[in-house]
Amino acid sequence: MKEDTCAACDCELDDTRIAVKIGGKTVEVCCEECAIALREAEAATLAAAATAAHAGR
C-alpha cells in the first residue's frame, strides 16, 4: 500500500481524507465508509482476542 492511498480500499487519497487510529497507529482513509470498516474490523479482532484469552483460563 502506498502512502497516498486509502488504508482500507487502496483508492487514491485527496483533500477529504480521514485519519483513523487503529491499533495505536494513525492511518488515512478515503471516506467515512472505509473509516467505519476499519473500526469494525479492529473491534471484531479485539473481541475475538478477548474471547480467546477468556477461553484459555
C-alpha angles and dihedrals in degrees: 000000000000120000093246096055133085115272090221108039104011093237117147114270123233134178092296093066117140124216114224126185110222123172092346093308127102115229130176126235133187100234146004091263091060091045090053092047092053093046091050092048091051092048091050091049092050092047091050091049092049091049091049092049091049092048090052094062 
